């Protein structure tokens, strides 16, 4: 299954500023082709690539005052190979973090999900957050935490992910945050999901129910949104004047008519897997 992902960012820099981007697909994603450019008029910047312990690729540069255009496009084919999770990673993703205060929701989680473990716990937390939170673009703040979202009952994808992560950590299940491209997402944007560590593997949870988990492409992984921002900067003023994100699944080489002629249904990879209705959101699925 091939997916194409793109991002366009136009920034207005008020002065010289240290810029750090996380828009490229993660290190272990099976990339067929990729182009990432940073241009300012006729000037082309060459960033420094930094890869963190989870495989997130950060691109850092010092931009000068003026308009900076960032363009990214990649074609991804297939699923990423799974990597081993160390004991240290698992411990890190059990701890409270800035936006995922598992210590503050401990009592609620223990009452609500008492006795649940493994797949049953993952499904119950996902269902609860999906049912109790309303997707409300533009109303949540970038500083909202899981506690805020539980109180207000509204938010965007990052908020859903933070609540899922907090509740799972409170139940002693390691959980982490992943930024990704999401073919078929409406409204289209960078997307955020949670991942739960169960039986030696990470499984993706999208409580928004807005994207098919099989089509997601990982960008960054971390404790919460603070580790996975698409842009962070230091030492100057930055304005975002334009942003466009897109992602789609390439048409399969095998047509639906051909499959019907063979007398079989399409496989998971042969389905139009950017369609959220094709995801039951209860099966255990790993993120590319």
N, C-alpha and C positions, 0 to 999 in steps of 0.2 A: 504494500500500500504506500504510494508516494503522496507526500504532502508538500505544498509550497507555502512558505511563511514569509511575510514582509513586514517591515516597519519603516516609517518615515517620521523623523523628528526635525523640526526647525526651531533653533534656539537663538534668542537674542542675548548676547553676552555683553554686560555693561563694562567689563574690564577683563584683564587677564584672570583666568579662573581654572582651578583644577577640576576636571570632569571625569567621572567614573560611570561607565555605561554597562548595563547588563541586558542586552537585547539579542545577543547571539545564542543559538542553540548550544546546549551544554556539551561538554567534552565528549561524552560517550554516545551522543546521538549519532546515528548512521547518516551522515551528510553526504549527498551525492555531489552537490555544487553549492557554493556559498560566496557572497560578496558583501563586504561591509566597508562603507566609505564615509569619510569625514571631510567635508569641503567647505571652504570659506572664500567665495569668489574664485580666483584661480589657484588658491592655495589648497593643497591636499595634505591633511595630517596623517601621520603614521602613529597609531596608538601603541602603547605597551599592553600586551595581553598577559593577564594574571589569572591563573587557574587555582581555585580554592580546593579545600580538601574533599568537597562533595562533587567536584567537576564543573562547577559554575565558572563561566569564562567572563572575566571583567576586562574592559578595555578602557585604558586611562590615557588622558592627554591633557596638555595645558592649552586651552583655547584663548585667543586674543579677542578684544572687543570687536563686536560686529555680529553678523548673522552666520551661524554655523548650521550646515545641513548634514543630517545623518541619514544614511540609507542602508537598509539591510534586506537581503533576500537569500533564501536558502531552500534547497530541495532536499527532503528527507525521505529515505526509503527503508521501510521495515521498522523493527523495534530495536531499542538499545539493549546491549548485553547487560545483564545484571551484575553488579559488583558487590563484593562482600562488605557487610557492615561490621565495623569494629565494636568492641565493648564500649570504648570511649564515646563513639557516636551515639550508641543506644542510650548511654547515660545522659549525654548532652540533651537528647530529645525527650528525656523524662523531666527535665528541670523547668521551672517557670521561666518565662522570658518576658520581654517588654510588653508585647501585645497579647500574650497568652499566659495569663496569670492563673495557672492551674491550682496554685495554693488558695486563691480566693474563691474558686468554684468547687473546691474539694467537697464540701458538705453537700451541695446540690448534686454533684455527680454521684457520690456514694449512695445517696438516698434514691436517686432516679434510676440508676443502672446497677443496683445491688445484685450480685450473683451472676452477672453477665461477664463472659470472657470471649476472647477470640473473635471469630466471625460474627457471632451474635452481638457482641458489644459494638463492633464496627458498624453493623447494620442499624442497631438501635440509636446510636449517636447520630449517624447520618440522617435517619428518618426524623429524629427529634429536631435537629437544627433546620432541616428543610421545611418542616411543618411550622416551626415557631418563629421563623425569620422571613420578613418580606423584602424582596429585592427592590431597592429604592435608589437608583442612580442619582447622584448629586446631593443626597441628604447626609450621608455619613462623612465624617472628617478623617483626614489622614492620620490623626492622632487617636482615633477611636480604638478601643481595645475589645477583647472578648467580653469583659465585664460590661462595658458600655453597650455592646450589641445585645447581650442577654437582657439588659434592662429596657432598651428601646424596641427590640424586636424588629429592627430594620438595618439594612446595610447593603454592601456590594460583595463581590466574590471574596475579597480579602477578609471581610468581616465574618462571612460564613466559615472560611478556613480557620480563622483564629478561634472561633467558638468550638469547632470540631476538635482542634488540636488541644485546647485547654481541657475539655472534658475527657478526652482519651488519656492525657497525661495524668489527670487526677485519678484515673482508674488504673494507673501503673502500666499503661501501654505507651511505648515511645511513639511520638507523632511529630511530624515536621511539615513545613510549608514549602510549596513548589509554585514558582511562577512559570507560565507556559503560554504557548500559542494554542489556540483552540479553534480548529476549523468548524464552521457552522455556528459559532457563538453569536448571539443577538442580545444586546448590541455588541458589535465587534470591538475588542480591546485586548490588551494584555489580560490574561486570565490567571486566577489563583485557585489552587486546590490544596487539600490536606493529604498527607500520606500517613498510614498507620503501619507499624512494624509488628508483624505477626508470623510466627513459625519461620523466622529467618529471612523474610522478604518484606518489601515495602509495597503496600497496596493503596491505590489512589481513591480518595473520597471527594466527590463534588456535590456538596449539599445544595448548591444552587439548582442542579438538574438542568443546566443551560447548555451543556456540551457533552458530546459522546466521549467517554474517557479513553476509548481505543484510539482516537485520532489525535490526542494531545501530544505536543512536542515540548519537552522540558527546556526551560531557559536557565533557571537558577533554583537552588535548594538552600533552605536555612531554617533557623529557629522560628522565624515569623517574617512579616513583611519588611522589617528593618534590615534583614540580610539580603533581600531580593529586589530592592528598588531598581527600576529600569534606568534611573539616573540619580546620582548623588553628586554634589559639588561642594567645593570649599574655597574660600578666599575671594569671592566676588558675587556679583548679581547675575542671575540667569532667568530669562523669561522664556516660556514655552509658547511659541506663536502658532505652531501647527504640529499635529500628531495624527498619524493614520496607521492602523495596524490591520493586517488581513492574513487569513490563513484558509486554505481549502485543500480538499482531497482531489488528487488527479483521477480522472476516469479510469476504471479498471480495464486492463487489457481484455479480460473476459467479459462479454456482454451478458445482460440478464437473459436475452433471447437464447444465447448459446447455452447457458446453464439449464434453461427450461428444456431445450432440445436434448440435453444429456440426462434429463429426468432427475435433477438434484437441485437443492436449494443453495444459494450462495453461502460461502463460509464467512466467518467474522471479518476476514480481511477483504473479501469480495463485496461485502455490503457497502452501501453509501454510508460509511461509518462516521461522517461528520454530523449525521442526523441524531439529535439527542433521544428521539423516540425509539431508536434501536438499542439503547442502553437501558438495562433493567435497574441499574444503580445499586444492585444488591450483590452481584457476583464480585469475586475478588479479581481485580485487574491491576496490572503493574503499568506505571507510566513510562513512556518511551524515553 
